Structures are given as structure tokens and as C-alpha cells.
Amino acid sequence: MYLVASALAVERSVSPETRRDLYRMRHDVWVSLYREDEAVVEDTLALLDEALARLPHEGGEAAARVREMRNFYAFLFRDLSELVTPYEKWREEQSASPEVRPLGRGEATRSMPEK
């Protein structure tokens, strides 16, 4: 219910015929959520950089924890950012193709792009 309550991924509307609540996924929700998070992470990285600049060079354990957090987010979001554009291109190609191949375990998906 969190995604419904916060209107991040799911939106609620009312059916005019039945007056029942209808729920649907927002269009392009995952990339949109990522883009929102990306801005927050950029702000967090700037804050962590500022904190590291203010700490003594030999800041001890506190500086090491801040540096580790900063490096983790920098690494993670660097790689995710590089995946979003190819994903958007792949998604467009998939929406144009009706071919679906089974993955196993009852799931199905369209084929992933070759690198």
C-alpha cells in the first residue's frame, strides 16, 4: 500500500460505472522513480563530500564510515546511470515487438539485448 499511498508507482482512480476503486501502474514508473532517487543521491553525495572536506585528514573511524558511504553511493549510481539509457532504448524496441520467450518458472519476457 506504500506505493499507492505515496502515488509513486500506482495511481488510484474511480470507475464511473461501478464507483469501485481502480489501481494501475503509472507509465514509465521505474525510470521515473530512479530519476527522482538519482537527484536525492546527487545531493547526498555533495553533502558527504562537504563532510569529508571538513573532517581532519586523519578523521579516524567517523571519516572512514562517511568515505565508505560516499564511495558506495558513487559506485552504485554511476553504474545505474549508465544502464538507464540503454534500458529505455531496449524497452522501446520491446514494445514494438510482439515476440515473447519463456524464461522458465512460469515467467515470460522478451529477449534481452546483446551487448
For each residue, the residues with C-beta under 8 A, 3 or more apart:
1: 4 5
2: 5 6 8
3: 6 8 9 10
4: 1 7 10 11 12 23
5: 1 2
6: 2 3
7: 4 10 11 12
8: 2 3 26 29 33
9: 3 25 26 29 30 33
10: 3 4 7 23 24 25 26
11: 4 7 23 24 26
12: 4 7 21 22 23
13: 21 22 24
14: 19 20 21 22
15: 18 19 20 21 22
16: 19
17:
18: 15
19: 14 15 16
20: 14 15
21: 12 13 14 15
22: 12 13 14 15
23: 4 10 11 12
24: 10 11 13
25: 9 10 29
26: 8 9 10 11 29 32
27:
28: 31 32
29: 8 9 25 26 32 33
30: 9 33 34
31: 28 34 35 84 87 88
32: 26 28 29 35 36
33: 8 9 29 30 36 37
34: 30 31 37 38 80 84
35: 31 32 38 39 84
36: 32 33 39 40
37: 33 34 40 41
38: 34 35 41 42 77 80 81
39: 35 36 42 43
40: 36 37 43 44
41: 37 38 44 45 73 77
42: 38 39 45 46 77
43: 39 40 46 47
44: 40 41 47 48 73
45: 41 42 48 49 70 73 74 77
46: 42 43 49 50
47: 43 44 50 51
48: 44 45 51 52 66 69 70 73
49: 45 46 52 53 70
50: 46 47 53 54
51: 47 48 54 55 66
52: 48 49 55 59 63 66 67 70
53: 49 50
54: 50 51
55: 51 52 59 62 63 66
56: 59 63
57:
58: 63
59: 52 55 56 62 63 64 66
60: 63 64
61: 64 65
62: 55 59 65 66
63: 52 55 56 58 59 60 66 67
64: 59 60 61 67 68
65: 61 62 68 69
66: 48 51 52 55 59 62 63 69 70
67: 52 63 64 70 71
68: 64 65 71 72
69: 48 65 66 72 73
70: 45 48 49 52 66 67 73 74
71: 67 68 74 75
72: 68 69 75 76
73: 41 44 45 48 69 70 76 77
74: 45 70 71 77 78
75: 71 72 78 79
76: 72 73 79 80
77: 38 41 42 45 73 74 80 81
78: 74 75 81 82
79: 75 76 82 83
80: 34 38 76 77 83 84
81: 38 77 78 84
82: 78 79 85 86
83: 79 80 86 87
84: 31 34 35 80 81 87 88
85: 82 88 89
86: 82 83 89 90 113
87: 31 83 84 90 91
88: 31 84 85 91 92
89: 85 86 92 93
90: 86 87 93 94 112 113
91: 87 88 94 95
92: 88 89 95 96
93: 89 90 96 97 113
94: 90 91 97 110
95: 91 92
96: 92 93
97: 93 94 110
98:
99: 110 111
100: 108 109 110
101: 108 109 110 111
102: 107 108
103: 107 108 109
104: 107
105:
106:
107: 102 103 104
108: 100 101 102 103
109: 100 101 103 112
110: 94 97 99 100 101
111: 99 101
112: 90 109
113: 86 90 93
114:
115:
